[in-house]
Amino acid sequence: MKPLLMTLTHFKTFILLLGYLSNGLSSNSLQAQVAQSPLVFDTKLTYEVRFLGDSTDSQSVRTELTHLLINDATSLFESSQAATMDSIKYLVQDETEKKRLRAASSQGTTIPYKIFKKANRITTYDILFNNPENTSGIGFYYDEPLPEWELSTDTATIHGVLCQKATTQLGNRGWIAWFTTEIPISDGPYKFGGLPGLVVQVQDKQDHWVFTLRDIANALNYASTLQGQMDFEPLRSKQAFLEAKREYTESIFEKEELRTGRKYTPETRAIIEKRLQSMMKLSSNWIELDSSK
């Protein structure tokens, strides 16, 4: 992997030539636009996310690579695996192969969501339960504003890059971000945008979730079609999604039975319920917490 400082130095001239513009776009018009023509991105930023899957288990640390893809108007944050599959689906013409790739795009990832940022708005496409054996999930999307930041005069050098500190509240967690004005991109991983520079690292105050910038590169042939999210239903707010997710996970087996129409023997039911409970325990430390709990 290239040293980050070298990557940033070479990237300065490129990003100034590219120009990072922002214009308003609602989620409805975003879907309409992407349905007609895929969003193609110019730049790919790779972030490593390290997190505790279960907040009560210090051994449940997991890591995954994610991508922040940007063009002159929009950014997209998603798992590295999903980004790669999106690009392949964009280039592949065979419909059968596209369907196979679409089904595989969220398998093995702990990050099934896509997050679009444009101007001061965020649109998130997410599913209620990320079951590797049923990647279709039940999908929704919702809009929200960018987080509000409090800037600090504190500075630190992270991976050879001079950064400034900022704090915010998001998802009922306190967050600390370190951003650099050396790269004039007002964006970052997940929903962390709106700072006067690129977010190099951001973590919650409990250190349960940490995003760290690892690489910056040209994003040749990276595109998103939203093919897997076109049938997602709109929700009035993020809180509505979190409440629906909580309700679904608390009665996951019954909901899956109702959704699939399958019936199980008591023995099979007990085995499946135990497996689902174990899966949910390992993914119980959500990045955003339900304020109703």
Secondary structure, DSSP 8 states (H G I E B T S, - for coil): ---HHHHHHHHHHHHHHH--------HHHHHHHHHHS-EEEEEEEEEEEEEESSTT-TT-EEEEEEEEEE-SS-EEEEEHHHHHHHHHHHH---HHHHHHHHHHTTTT-S---EEEEETTEEEEEEES--BTTBTT--EEEEEEE----EEEEEEEEETTEEEEEEEEEETTEEEEEEEETTS-----STT---SSSEEEEEEETTSSEEEEEEEEEEEEEEEE--GGGTT-EE-S-HHHHHHHHHHHHHTHHHHHHHHH-----HHHHHHHHHHHHHHHHHT-S-SS--TT-
